[in-house]
């Protein structure tokens, strides 16, 4: 009974916020513009506060160089495996390899991870996230541009990456943590003031993220046959890459346990930005459907992780 209550305490808040988001859309209580504004607040204000705090309070070692590099290579492997599988399985959409790599950590991952394991261990998830963030902001978008009608503007991509609040927050956090400046500010109380500010700003992140995802979760028009194939393909590829990554980390860093962070990361859907690059209406439906179903898979995976860890 206690285990069931523990699982419900973790899973029900997620379901409730998703349900509220779906209700807001069904009753037209909030507009698309309103949801986009909430997303803007999360991506540009509350989530950067989460990342700034996570990276500032991290104790840095050589693994903080190796882990992002490994995640970058994992994401590249996911794209390559998706490209190969699309040919073998005769999946015609050019978006298949982009649906089998990358992770929506910002708009979903941190919310789920913090609900499972608490904000005190967010730095573990941030370590795993850094490599895939760099992949998505660079090679992922370049490959998308090269593979479609919207050609990649390298200068624009670099500008977007450098001035992205998420990247700026990560860079500032790494600077504070890796240089020891954060720890040096602890005796004076300045670090505590910084913590109070970031904690306050980041507090609504999980709830707002889940509400916006619920608003976008439209299942009525999904082409289940084609969508199911690519979602199943992504799941298989992610489970293979997850296993390989865990084995590599156990060999290179036997004293470091990032399994929880990896488990959450590898159940996440692909980046939510993907439909922007869809060339026509049919492709947008295909990509959006895959993202919706992948999000449901992530929620089910979250419930499983909650049950196993309870």
C-alpha positions as CSV (number, residue, x, y, z in Angstrom):
1,X,0.0,0.0,0.0
2,X,2.8,2.4,0.9
3,X,4.5,1.7,-2.4
4,X,1.3,2.4,-4.3
5,X,0.8,5.7,-2.4
6,X,4.4,6.6,-3.2
7,X,3.9,6.0,-6.9
8,X,0.6,7.9,-7.0
9,X,2.3,10.9,-5.2
10,X,4.8,11.0,-8.0
11,X,2.6,10.2,-11.0
12,X,-0.7,11.8,-10.2
13,X,0.6,15.4,-10.3
14,X,1.9,14.8,-13.8
15,X,-1.4,13.4,-15.0
16,X,-3.3,16.2,-13.3
17,X,-1.3,18.9,-15.0
18,X,-1.5,17.2,-18.3
19,X,-5.3,16.9,-17.8
20,X,-5.6,20.6,-16.9
21,X,-3.7,21.5,-20.1
22,X,-6.0,19.3,-22.2
23,X,-9.1,20.8,-20.5
24,X,-7.8,24.4,-21.1
25,X,-7.6,23.6,-24.8
26,X,-10.9,21.7,-25.0
27,X,-12.8,24.5,-23.2
28,X,-10.8,27.2,-25.0
29,X,-10.0,28.8,-21.7
30,X,-6.5,29.9,-22.9
31,X,-5.4,30.7,-26.5
32,X,-2.5,29.3,-28.5
33,X,-0.8,32.7,-28.0
34,X,-1.2,32.3,-24.2
35,X,0.4,28.8,-24.3
36,X,3.2,30.1,-26.5
37,X,3.8,32.8,-23.9
38,X,4.0,30.3,-21.1
39,X,6.5,28.3,-23.1
40,X,8.6,31.4,-23.7
41,X,8.6,32.1,-19.9
42,X,9.8,28.5,-19.3
43,X,12.5,28.3,-21.9
44,X,13.9,31.8,-21.4
45,X,13.4,32.4,-17.6
46,X,12.5,29.5,-15.3
47,X,14.5,26.7,-17.0
48,X,17.7,28.8,-17.3
49,X,17.3,29.4,-13.5
50,X,17.2,25.6,-13.0
51,X,20.3,25.1,-15.1
52,X,22.3,27.9,-13.6
53,X,21.8,26.5,-10.1
54,X,22.5,22.9,-11.2
55,X,25.8,23.7,-12.9
56,X,26.9,26.2,-10.3
57,X,26.6,23.7,-7.5
58,X,28.3,20.8,-9.4
59,X,31.7,19.5,-8.3
60,X,33.6,19.2,-11.6
61,X,36.0,16.5,-12.6
62,X,37.3,15.2,-15.9
63,X,34.1,13.3,-16.5
64,X,32.3,16.6,-17.1
65,X,34.2,16.7,-20.4
66,X,33.8,13.1,-21.3
67,X,30.1,12.7,-20.6
68,X,28.9,15.5,-22.9
69,X,31.2,14.2,-25.6
70,X,29.7,10.7,-25.2
71,X,26.2,12.1,-25.4
72,X,27.0,14.0,-28.5
73,X,28.2,10.8,-30.1
74,X,25.2,8.9,-28.9
75,X,22.9,11.5,-30.5
76,X,24.9,11.2,-33.8
77,X,24.6,7.4,-33.6
78,X,20.8,7.7,-33.1
79,X,20.5,9.7,-36.2
80,X,22.7,7.3,-38.2
81,X,20.8,4.2,-37.0
82,X,17.5,5.9,-37.9
83,X,18.8,6.7,-41.3
84,X,19.8,3.1,-41.9
85,X,16.6,1.7,-40.4
86,X,14.5,4.0,-42.6
87,X,16.1,2.4,-45.7
88,X,15.8,-1.1,-44.4
89,X,12.2,-0.7,-43.2
90,X,11.1,1.4,-46.2
91,X,10.1,4.4,-44.1
92,X,9.8,7.2,-46.6
93,X,9.7,10.3,-44.5
94,X,13.0,12.3,-44.4
95,X,12.3,13.0,-40.8
96,X,12.7,9.5,-39.5
97,X,16.4,9.8,-38.5
98,X,15.5,13.1,-36.8
99,X,12.8,11.3,-34.8
100,X,15.3,8.7,-33.6
101,X,17.7,11.2,-32.0
102,X,17.8,14.2,-29.7
103,X,15.8,14.6,-26.5
104,X,13.2,17.1,-25.3
105,X,14.9,17.6,-22.0
106,X,14.1,21.3,-21.6
107,X,10.3,21.1,-22.0
108,X,9.9,17.7,-20.4
109,X,13.0,16.0,-19.1
110,X,13.8,18.3,-16.2
111,X,10.2,18.3,-15.0
112,X,10.0,14.5,-14.9
113,X,13.5,14.0,-13.4
114,X,12.9,16.5,-10.6
115,X,9.6,14.9,-9.7
116,X,11.3,11.5,-9.5
117,X,14.6,12.3,-7.9
118,X,14.3,15.9,-6.6
119,X,16.1,19.1,-7.5
120,X,19.1,18.2,-5.4
121,X,20.3,15.8,-8.0
122,X,19.4,17.9,-11.1
123,X,23.1,18.3,-11.8
124,X,23.3,14.6,-12.7
125,X,20.6,15.1,-15.4
126,X,22.2,18.3,-16.5
127,X,25.5,16.5,-17.1
128,X,23.7,14.1,-19.5
129,X,21.8,16.9,-21.1
130,X,24.7,19.1,-22.0
131,X,26.0,16.9,-24.8
132,X,22.6,16.5,-26.4
133,X,21.9,20.3,-26.1
134,X,25.1,21.0,-28.0
135,X,24.1,18.4,-30.6
136,X,20.6,19.8,-31.1
137,X,21.8,23.4,-31.4
138,X,24.5,22.5,-33.9
139,X,24.7,19.3,-35.9
140,X,21.0,18.4,-35.6
141,X,19.8,21.7,-37.1
142,X,22.5,21.7,-39.7
143,X,21.5,18.2,-40.8
144,X,17.9,19.3,-40.9
145,X,18.7,22.2,-43.1
146,X,20.9,20.2,-45.5
147,X,18.2,17.5,-45.8
148,X,15.3,19.8,-46.6
149,X,14.2,22.9,-48.4
150,X,15.1,25.2,-45.4
151,X,18.9,25.4,-45.8
152,X,20.9,25.9,-42.7
153,X,22.3,29.3,-42.0
154,X,25.4,28.5,-40.0
155,X,25.8,32.1,-38.8
156,X,22.2,32.2,-37.5
157,X,22.6,28.8,-35.8
158,X,25.8,30.1,-34.0
159,X,24.0,33.3,-33.0
160,X,21.0,31.3,-31.7
161,X,23.3,29.0,-29.7
162,X,25.5,31.8,-28.2
163,X,22.6,34.0,-27.2
164,X,20.2,31.2,-26.1
165,X,19.2,31.8,-22.5
166,X,19.7,28.1,-21.9
167,X,23.2,28.1,-23.2
168,X,24.0,31.3,-21.4
169,X,22.7,29.8,-18.1
170,X,24.8,26.6,-18.6
171,X,27.9,28.7,-19.4
172,X,27.4,30.9,-16.3
173,X,26.7,27.9,-14.1
174,X,29.9,26.1,-15.3
175,X,31.9,29.3,-14.8
176,X,30.7,29.6,-11.2
177,X,31.1,25.9,-10.4
178,X,34.3,25.0,-12.3
179,X,36.3,28.0,-11.1
180,X,35.3,27.5,-7.5
181,X,33.7,30.9,-7.4
182,X,30.4,29.6,-6.2
183,X,32.0,27.8,-3.2
184,X,34.1,30.9,-2.5
185,X,30.9,32.9,-2.2
186,X,29.3,30.5,0.3
187,X,30.9,32.0,3.5
188,X,29.7,35.5,2.6
189,X,26.1,34.4,2.1
190,X,26.1,35.6,-1.5
191,X,25.8,32.0,-2.8
192,X,22.7,31.5,-0.5
193,X,21.2,34.7,-2.0
194,X,21.8,33.3,-5.5
195,X,20.2,29.9,-4.5
196,X,17.2,31.7,-3.1
197,X,16.7,33.6,-6.4
198,X,17.1,30.6,-8.6
199,X,14.9,28.4,-6.4
200,X,12.1,31.0,-6.5
201,X,12.3,31.6,-10.2
202,X,12.5,28.0,-11.1
203,X,9.7,26.8,-8.8
204,X,6.9,26.7,-11.3
205,X,8.9,25.1,-14.1
206,X,7.6,21.5,-13.8
207,X,3.9,22.5,-13.5
208,X,4.0,25.0,-16.4
209,X,5.8,22.6,-18.7
210,X,3.4,19.8,-18.1
211,X,0.4,22.1,-18.5
212,X,1.7,23.3,-22.0
213,X,2.4,19.7,-23.0
214,X,-1.1,18.7,-22.0
215,X,-2.5,21.5,-24.1
216,X,-0.6,20.3,-27.2
217,X,-1.5,16.6,-26.6
218,X,-4.0,16.1,-29.4
219,X,-4.6,12.4,-30.2
220,X,-7.7,12.4,-32.4
221,X,-6.1,12.7,-35.8
222,X,-3.0,10.6,-35.4
223,X,-2.2,8.1,-38.2
224,X,-1.5,5.3,-35.8
225,X,0.0,2.8,-38.3
226,X,2.8,5.0,-39.6
227,X,3.3,6.8,-36.3
228,X,3.6,3.6,-34.4
229,X,6.4,2.3,-36.6
230,X,8.6,5.3,-36.1
231,X,7.9,5.6,-32.4
232,X,8.7,1.9,-31.9
233,X,11.9,2.3,-34.0
234,X,12.9,5.2,-31.7
235,X,12.2,3.2,-28.6
236,X,14.4,0.3,-29.8
237,X,17.3,2.5,-30.8
238,X,17.1,4.5,-27.6
239,X,17.2,1.3,-25.5
240,X,20.2,0.0,-27.4
241,X,22.1,3.3,-27.0
242,X,21.1,3.6,-23.3
243,X,22.6,0.2,-22.6
244,X,25.8,1.0,-24.5
245,X,26.2,4.3,-22.8
246,X,25.7,2.8,-19.3
247,X,28.3,0.1,-20.1
248,X,30.8,2.6,-21.3
249,X,30.4,4.8,-18.3
250,X,30.7,1.8,-16.0
251,X,34.1,1.0,-17.6
252,X,35.4,4.6,-17.7
253,X,33.9,5.8,-14.4
254,X,32.9,2.9,-12.2
255,X,32.4,5.2,-9.1
256,X,29.9,7.4,-10.9
257,X,26.3,6.3,-11.1
258,X,24.2,8.3,-13.6
259,X,21.8,5.5,-14.4
260,X,18.7,7.4,-13.1
261,X,19.5,10.4,-15.3
262,X,20.2,8.2,-18.3
263,X,16.9,6.3,-17.8
264,X,14.9,9.5,-17.8
265,X,16.7,11.0,-20.7
266,X,16.3,8.0,-22.9
267,X,12.5,7.7,-22.5
268,X,12.0,11.4,-23.6
269,X,10.5,12.3,-27.0
270,X,12.5,14.0,-29.8
271,X,13.0,17.8,-29.7
272,X,9.6,19.6,-29.9
273,X,11.1,22.1,-32.4
274,X,11.0,19.5,-35.2
275,X,7.6,20.3,-36.8
276,X,8.9,23.8,-37.7
277,X,11.1,22.2,-40.3
278,X,8.3,20.1,-41.9
279,X,8.0,21.0,-45.5
280,X,4.3,20.3,-46.1
281,X,1.1,19.7,-44.1
282,X,1.3,15.9,-44.3
283,X,4.9,15.9,-43.0
284,X,3.8,18.2,-40.1
285,X,1.0,15.8,-39.2
286,X,3.5,12.9,-39.3
287,X,6.1,14.6,-37.1
288,X,3.6,16.1,-34.7
289,X,1.9,12.8,-34.3
290,X,5.2,11.1,-33.6
291,X,6.0,13.7,-31.0
292,X,2.6,13.3,-29.3
293,X,2.8,9.5,-29.1
294,X,6.5,9.7,-28.0
295,X,5.4,12.0,-25.2
296,X,2.8,9.5,-24.1
297,X,5.5,6.8,-24.1
298,X,7.6,9.1,-22.0
299,X,4.8,9.5,-19.4
300,X,4.3,5.7,-19.3
301,X,8.0,5.3,-18.9
302,X,8.0,7.9,-16.1
303,X,5.2,5.9,-14.3
304,X,7.3,2.7,-14.6
305,X,10.4,4.4,-13.2
306,X,8.3,5.8,-10.4
307,X,6.9,2.3,-9.6
308,X,10.3,0.6,-9.8
309,X,12.0,3.3,-7.6
310,X,9.2,3.5,-5.0
